[in-house]
Amino acid sequence: MLDTREVCTFADYFVICSGETQRQIGAICDEVLMVLKKEGIRLRRREGAAGSGWMLMDFGDVIIHIFAPTEREYYQLEKLWSNATPLIRIQ
């Protein structure tokens, strides 16, 4: 999770995570949507698909990226946003 408030104008936080399979990527997306919907947090936009190896969920101040390992390595968002403040890193 990156705090992007000092380096980004369109979001306060990026959550970047990986799923090993298409099914896992889809399940992560579904669970995030279900939990946040219960909290009354509305999805603004969704991009990508589990089969593409990348999904994005835009909740306004928080953007969640879910990658397959190959796509995560290719896009290297942590490196691209290296000026953002890391808040949590779980491996």
Secondary structure, DSSP 8 states (H G I E B T S, - for coil): -EE-TTT-SS-SEEEEEE-SSHHHHHHHHHHHHHHHHHTT----EEEEEGGGTEEEEE-SSEEEEEE-HHHHHHH-HHHHTTTSEE-----
